[in-house]
Amino acid sequence: MALSQMLERHGIRGQRIRVGVRRDGESFAAHAWVELDQLVLGDTSANTLSYLPLTSISRKRSHASRALQSDPKHQRSN
C-alpha cells in the first residue's frame, strides 16, 4: 500500500496492488505486491509467482510508467 501511495504522490499511475495466497506445508500464506504494466515493483517476480493471485486494486495508467518497463528483472511472466 505504501509503495502504491508513493507512486501516486510522484504522479505515477496505473499500478495494481495484487493479493495472492499459497500453501506452506500445513499453513496458509498471503502476500501483497505492486505491479505497474506487468512489472513487479518492490519485490521479485520469482517470489510473486509462488502465490496464486486472488484480486487486484487498479489505478489509472500514466506515461511515466513506461520508463520502468526497460528493466527485465521486474517483468512478470504469466
C-alpha positions in Angstrom: 0.0 0.0 0.0 2.8 2.4 0.9 4.6 1.9 -2.4 1.3 2.5 -4.4 0.7 5.7 -2.5 4.3 6.8 -3.0 3.9 6.2 -6.8 0.7 8.3 -6.9 2.3 11.2 -5.0 5.0 11.2 -7.7 2.4 11.3 -10.5 2.9 7.6 -11.5 -0.5 6.0 -12.0 -1.6 2.7 -13.4 -0.2 0.4 -10.7 -2.1 -2.5 -9.3 -2.0 -3.8 -5.8 -2.1 -7.6 -6.1 -3.1 -10.0 -3.3 -2.2 -13.7 -3.6 -2.1 -16.8 -1.4 -0.2 -20.1 -1.2 0.1 -23.1 1.0 3.3 -23.5 3.1 3.0 -27.1 4.2 0.2 -27.2 6.7 -0.2 -23.4 6.8 -1.6 -20.7 4.6 0.4 -17.7 3.5 -0.9 -14.4 1.9 1.2 -11.7 0.3 0.5 -8.4 -1.5 2.7 -6.7 -4.1 2.5 -3.8 -6.6 2.6 -4.2 -10.4 2.9 -1.5 -13.0 2.2 -2.6 -16.6 3.1 -6.2 -15.6 6.3 -5.1 -13.9 6.7 -6.2 -10.3 7.8 -3.3 -8.0 9.3 -3.7 -4.6 9.5 -7.5 -4.9 10.8 -10.1 -7.3 8.8 -11.9 -9.9 10.2 -15.2 -8.6 8.6 -14.5 -5.2 5.3 -13.3 -6.5 4.9 -16.2 -8.9 4.8 -18.6 -6.0 1.4 -17.0 -5.0 -2.0 -17.5 -6.6 -3.3 -14.0 -7.3 -6.8 -13.6 -5.9 -7.6 -10.0 -6.6 -6.1 -6.6 -7.6 -6.8 -3.0 -7.0 -6.1 -1.0 -10.1 -5.2 2.6 -10.7 -5.2 4.6 -14.0 -2.0 4.3 -16.1 0.4 7.2 -16.7 3.1 7.8 -19.3 5.7 7.7 -16.5 5.1 4.0 -16.1 6.7 3.2 -19.4 10.1 4.2 -18.2 10.1 1.2 -15.8 9.4 -1.3 -18.5 13.1 -1.4 -19.6 14.2 -3.3 -16.5 13.7 -7.1 -17.2 14.1 -8.2 -13.5 10.7 -6.6 -12.8 8.9 -8.4 -15.7 6.1 -10.7 -14.5 5.7 -13.6 -17.0 2.3 -15.2 -16.9 
